Amino acid sequence: MRTVVLTLVAVAGLALAAGVSVVAIGLYNVSAQAGHWPGVSWMLHTIFRNSVRLRAPSMEDAPDLSDPDLVALGAWHYATACLSCHAAPGTQRSSTIRAMVPEPRHIRDAIEGWRPNHLHWIVENGAKMTGMPGWPAEGRGDEVWAVVAYLEAIRSEADDDAPDPTTLAPVRADEPVAYCTSCHGAVAGPVPQLSLLDADYIETQLRAYADGRRPSGIMQHAASLIDESSFEELADHFAEMTPRRSQEPPESADGAEALATRGTDDVPACTACHGPGAQERPERAPAIAGQNAAYIAAQLMLWRDGVRTGSPRMQAAARDLSDTQIMQLADWFAARTPDQQGEQE
């Protein structure tokens, strides 16, 4: 028995010494040119696939992935966040990208064999030791579906109707207005109409995105590509645009007006701060009459769920709202026309 124990101790000591040698002396070759030892790539890929399938969200959480606005938003984000590694339909990856280990696959190959909820998990979480980053903002899985919608359009070969991300990739800091207009001038639904907002509010929010105070993987990424010295100019440009009506707003449900116009002892009515008819709008309260319903609903859910913070009043106002009430409020405000707003400060 004593011999067995001594043998096990000796083996453990040798294993420890080998491990220390690999770490401390650098015996393991980390060169990408050397690649992995035989079997290691298969093992890592198998672990990756099983891990994704285990943790992927339910498809019940997915919005309509065929929504053209969602597809377009995903395409424009893909243009500056994903294109450099995964290319786009009709384009190729650079030789430098193909020299990475593991090699980022062309997007048509990368999505093969994955369901939409699997793709959602991959885009949101990224993968360790692969160069695949996680989503820049925690708690914003709702935004990730836009990228998934674009990937599904590629899979179904319906991306001919989607924006071509290769046309936007070169347009960044050198043309900040054009870069921002690609989403805020063409995409409705999940993207807000900036022409309904005043310049000070737009600039404040841009700075909040840039320093991470307002969570949004899409907008934090966008703000990081633009020189902050351009924020004031961008805010003035979009605030001076004429509000547009890209589609007919949904009909508001019965009771929605009462929900929007009646406050409580703790929380004032929505219209008291956001209009229409607000006499003195608080400094950080945006005008939202005529705003896109999907955007309003998404923001209310973020306030309710504690993802968006910074305004105790908004957190209190949204805390007890149900999904149904949120949609009613969003539809009601979207059905108001911008000229019903009180003057913006």
Secondary structure by P-SEA (a helix, b strand, c coil): caaaaaaaaaaaaaaaaaaaaaacccccccccccccccaaaaaaaaaaaaaaaacccccccccccccaaaaaaaaaaaaccccccccccccccccccccccccccccccccccccaaaaaaaaacccccccccccccccccccaaaaaaaaaaaaacccccccccccccccccccaaaaaacccccccccccccccccaaaaaaaaaaaaacccccaaaaaaaaaccccaaaaaaaaaaaccccccccccccccaaaaaaccccccccccccccccccccccccccccccccaaaaaaaaaaaaaccccccaaaaaaaccccaaaaaaaaaaaaacccccccccc
